[in-house]
């Protein structure tokens, strides 16, 4: 302990300050108690600090002086999940970030324990030679009880981050026990991971007020991603904001997910907001929004998106879904930052069996709008779908959807030469298409062979129960609002 105090004293000696009259506040506040164990550290300056520099932020256990975590500027690696979790999401991330006047320091996952006092030390070289005195805080005495958890980035709550609540649910609750994670309005900047826990609901205080966001893409964390065991700890956590695997009946309600990647400014444009990776599992998204550019939503298994907004431009809805229903939703194609004169493709289906319905758009609206750099989509430049790999099926159907002028007259992207077994576009179907005003759309220039009859629609897409009839080996699933 004596050695720790001497180190802290030396670090607190004044060097070259951010400014003689500069001021700042820290969070958690000095001597704060009942601090959630997933708390990030924040330093709010009275003016914008410089980009994080050399040195580090260190967290010590006050009782014995043991360092429990150290964070530096630049890229680092984190293993997302609770301390006892066998499979974790291993990713590259940036632990120290600055937005306007606030510096946020995100600890590595699951580093703090309950009922423990910690000391924070910030090297004076991290923020423009600002000398920030060490401060202490104590975590809450015990984990929350029950299966109704709260998250707030500042106010009273069980957790400061959605991942903190997910870690608690995965660690302490039986797999089948339902848990509701109620998230207060705020912007929560972190990658998320759920594995091995069913019946989880993330419910936001308001759809636009709760924003789960991160900058992640194929240039940072390549590939779709998967959990990694302790014997293979490579950073293979994938490019999405939220990765869900080995979980059933996950509900995202009244919130927004954003991948902040800008295709034109990244090394890898593929950047999902959500990857649902369970071939037999179920996902529900209600009254939610999903924003990215490329590959916004990737799903397997069975999913129901009800009254949601999904925005992107290149294959922004895709995956090996058995049945993914987008009902009464807005599917928005946004201007491509990398190819401003291009349009894009809404769907690339990789349906796992010819008998499965794949991607179904029912009573939804196909709109367009500006992308991250402000450009809109040119008229006639977007396609309903383009074909998937030859080893999967192109099951995509648009039923009674309203479509704006950005959709190409031919509708479906030209098929490429593939193996005969692929039958490109064999699963494509369209029925009752309208313009945004509800008038019957002229489909005379559509790629031939994809218009459905009323009888075909009734037999295959007449109800949610029909669409999801193959779930659980034919037991079926009939979700309700």
N, C-alpha and C positions, 0 to 999 in steps of 0.2 A: 504494500500500500504506500510506503514511504517513497519507493521508486516511482510509482504512478503519480503522486503529488508533485514530485520534482519535475517530471516530464510536463505535467499540466502547467506548472508555473512558468517554465521556460517558454512553452508555446504561447502563453498569454502576454509575454513581454512585447511592448509596442515596437513595430517596425515602420513600414511606410503604409499609412492608413489609406482607405478608400477616399478619405477627405476628412479634414479636421472637424467639420461639422456634420459628418455622415452619422446616421443612426440606423438601428435595426432592431427587430424583435424576433425572438425564436419561438418555435412551436415543436413539441410541447413546451410550455412555459417553464422557466426555471422553478424547480421544487414542485411541479405539478404532480398530482396523485391520480390514481384510477385511470391511467393512460392505457388505451387499448394496445394489445401486444403487436398489432400490425401497423403501428403508427409510422408514417414517413416523418422525416425531419424537415422543417421549413424555416428559412431565414428570410424575413421580409425587410428589405432595405427601403430607405426613403428616396432612393434614386436607383436607376438600373445599374446593377453591378456588371463588371466585365465578364466575359466567358470564363467558366471555371478553368483554373490553371493547375500548376504543380501542387504537390502535397496531397493530403488526404483528410477525410473525416473519419474519426475513430470512435467507437462506442465500447465503453468498459463497464464491466459489472462492478459496482461500487464496493461491494462487500470484500472482494479479494483482489481487485485490480486486473482481473483477466479481461483481455480484449475479446469481445464477442463478434465484432464486425469491423471492416475497414472498407471505405468507399473512396474511389479516385475518379477524377475526370476522365472522360473517354469511354471506350467500350469495355464491358465486363461480361461475365457469364453468371447466370443465376439458374438455380434448380427450383422451379415453382412447384409447391406442394407442401404438406405439413412434414414435420421432422421425421415421423415414423413411416412415411409413405414409401412403398417399394418402387413404384414407377413415378417419376417426376418429369415435368416438362423442362428440358434443359435448353436455355435460350441465351443469345447475346442481347444485352440491353445497355442502356446508358444510365448509370445510377445517379449522377448529379446533373440536373438540368436547371436552366434559368428561363423563366417566362416573365417578361417585363421586370418588375422589381422583386419577384419572388424566386428564391433558389429552393429547389426541392431535392432532398437526398433520400433515395429509396434504398432501404436496407435490403440485403439478400433475404430470401424467403425464410420465414420461421426462425428468426435469430433471437427474439426476445421471449422470456419466460414470464409467467404470472407472478405477482407479488415480489418483484425484484426492482431494486434501484439501479439506475444506470447513469453514467457520466458521459457526456459528449464533448469531444475535443475537435476543434476545427483548426487545421494549420492555417497560419496567417497568409500563406501564399495561394490559398484556394480561390479566394474572392478579392483579387486586387489588393492584397496586403491588408484587408480588413481584419482587425484584431478582435475576434469574437471570444469572449471569455468562456471557459468551460461551464457547462450547466448540467444539472441533474434532474431526473424525473423518476417516478415510480409507477410501474404498471399496475393494472387493476388486480385486486386480491385473488380472484378466481375466474374461471371461464363462465360465460353465461349459461344458464340452464334453459332447458326446453328446446323447442324446434321453431321458434319464431324469433329471428335474429334481425338486428338493425345495423345499418351502415350509414355513417355520416362523416364527411371529411373534416368537419370542424365541431359540430355540436355533440351533445350527449348521445352515445350509441355504444353498441357492443363492439363494433369494429370501425376502423377508419377506411377500409378498402373492401371492395367486393371479394377479392381473393382471400383476405383474412377470414371472412365469413365462410367461403367455400372450403378453406382448409379446416376450419372448425367442424363443418358438417361432415366432411370426408373422414375426419379423425374420430369423432365422438358419437355420431348417430348411426344406428343400423342402416344397412343399405336400403331397405324398403320404407323406412320411416320418412314421411313427408316433411320437408323443411321449407319455410318461407323466409327469404332474405329480402328485407324491405330497405330500399336504398333512397336516402334523402337526395334532394336536388344538389347537383355539383358536377364537376368534371373529374373523373377518376382515370388518371393516366397510368395504365399498367397492362401487361399481358395477363390473360386469365387462363385457368386450367381446371377442368372437372373430370374426374375419373373414378369409376367404381362406386358411384352414389346415384341412386334413382330418386325420382319424385322431388326434384329440386326446382323451386320457383324463385326467380329473380324479379322482384316487382319494384318498379320505380315510382317515386312520388309524382312525377309528371313525365310525359313522353319526351318533350324537348328539354326538360330541366335536368334529367339524369343522363349524362353522356359518359359512356365507357369507351375510352379511346386509347390509341397508341400509334406510333409510327413503326411499322413492321412490314417487311416485304422479302421477296426472294433474294435480294442482295444482302440482307442482314441475317435472316434465318431461312435458308433455302428449303424448298419442298413443302408438302402439306403438313408434315410433322407427326410425331408420335411420342408417347411417353418412353422414357429410357430407364432401364434398371441400373442398379449400382455397379454392375460389372461392365456396363457400356454407357458411360456418362457423356458421350459426345453431344455437342450442341445440335440436336436434331429436333428441336421443338416446333419448327415450322413458322410460316410467315403470317399466320392469322393473328387477330387480336384475341379471340376466344377459341380455344381448342377443347372440344368435348369428345371423350371416347369412353367406351364401356359404361354407358349411362342410358337410362330409359326414363321417359316422361320428364324431360327437362322443359321448363316453361320460361320464356322471356316475355315479360309483360310491362308495357307502359314505360319504355326506355329507348335509348338510342345507342347504337354501336357505330364507331367511326374508326376506320383505318386512315390515318393522315398522310399516307404515302401519295406523292405526286409523281405520276409515271415519268414525266419529262425530266424529273430531278432525281430519279433513283436509279440504282444499278440493277434493280429487278422489279418490273412493274406488277407482277402477280402479288396481290396483297389482300387476302380475305379479311373480312371482319369476323366471320364465323366459319369454323369447320366442325360439322357434326359427323363424327366418324364412328358410327355404330350401324352395321348393316341390318340389325334386327330391332333397333331402338326407335323411340318416338321423341320428336321435338315439336314444341308449340311456340309460335311467336305471335303475340296478340298486341295490337295497337303499338307497334314498335317500328323503329327506323334503322336502316343499315346503309352506311355510306362508304364507298371506296371507288376505285376506278376499274380495276381488273380483278375478276374472280371474287366479287364481293361476298357471295354466299356459296359455300360448297357443302352439300349434304349427301349423306347415305341414309339407308333405312327409310323411315316414314316421317314426314314433317308436314305441319299445317301452319301456313302463314296467313293470318286472318287480319284484315284491315291494317296491313303493314305497308311501309315504303321501302323499296329496295332500289338503290341508285348505283350506277356504274356504266361502263361502256364496252368492255371486251369480255365476252363469256362471263358476264357478272352474275349469272346464276348457273351453276353447273354441279356435276358430281355423279356418283353412282347411286342415285336415289331409286328405291323401289317405287315409292309414291310420294311426291312432293306437291302439295296442293297450295296454290296461291289464290286466295279467295277474297274478293272485294278489296283488292290491294292496288297500290300504285307502283308500277314498274317504270322507273325513270332512267332513260338513257341520258348521260351528261356528256358535255364536250370533252373530247380527249385531249389532255395536255400534251401528249407526245405527238399526235397526228391531228392537228386542228381541223383539217378538211375531211377527216374520216368520220365514220359513224360508229360501227361496231356490231356486236352480236349479243343478243340478250341471253340465249341459252346455248350451252353445249352439253348435251345429255350423254351420260355413260351408263344407261340403265342396264342392270345386271341380268335381266331376262326379258325375252320378247313378250311374255304374258303380263308383265308389270306395266302400269300406266305411266311411270316415269314422272315427267314434269307437266303439271296440269294448271292452266291459268283460267280461272273461272270468274266471270263478272268483274274483271279487273280493268284498269286503265293503263295504257302504254303512253307515257308522256316523255317530254325531253326538257332539258334545262342546262344552265351553265355548269361547266366543270370547275376544278380548283383554280384554273387560271382565267376563268371568266368567259371562255368561248362556249357557244352553244353548238348543237348538232345540226349540220346541214340537212336540208330536206332530202328525203329519199336515200339516206346513206346508212340506215340501220336495218338489220335483218332480225327476223324472229328467232332464228337458230342457224347454227352451222353444224355440220356433221361431226360426230365424235369418232374415236378410234375404231378400227374394223373389228375389234374383239368385243364391242359392246353394242347396245341398241339405241337408236335415235327416237326415243319415245318422248314427244313434246306435243302438247295440244293447247290451243287457245279457243276457249268456248265463251261466246257472247262478250268479247272484250272490245273496249273502245280504244282506237289507235290514232295517234296524231300523225302529222305529215312527215315525221322523220323516218317512218317505216317505208322501206323500198317497195315499189309497186309489185315486184315479184315476190315479196314477202320473205321467202326462204333463201338462204345463201346458196349460190351454185354449188352443187356437189362436186367433189374431187374424185378422180379415178381411184377406186379402192378395190379390195378383193371382192369377189361376187358374194361371199358370205355376209359381208357387212350390210348389204342392201341399204345404202345411204338414204336417209330420209324416209325409210319405210314406215317409221312410227310417227311422222309428222302429220298433224291434223288441225283443221281450223273450221269453226262453225259460228255463224251469226255475228261476224265482225262488223263493227260500227265505227264511225268517226266520233270525235269527242262530244259532238252534239247529239249523239244517239241515232244518227241517220245511217242506213245501210251502206256499208263501204263497198266501193267498186273493187272487186277482186278478180276482174277479168284478165289481168296481167300476172296473176299469181302463177308460180311454178305449178304445173298441172299435177293432179293426182292426190292432192292433200285436203280437198274439201270433204267434210263429214256430213252425213245425213242426220236428221233429227232422231231417227231410230238408233243410229250408232251412238249418238251422244247420250240418249236415254239409257241405253244398255250398259254403257261403260262409265259414264260420268254423271248419272242421274242423282247421285247423293254422295255425301262423304263416306257413308258406309260402303258403297260400291267401290269408291276409289281406294279405300284402305282395306278391302276385304281379304287380302292375302296376309295381313298381319298375324303373327303368332300361328303360323301354319293353318291359316284359314279361319281362325277364331274371329278376326276382324277387329276394327277400331272405328268408333263413331264419335269423334270429338265434337263438343258443343261450345258455343260462345259463352 
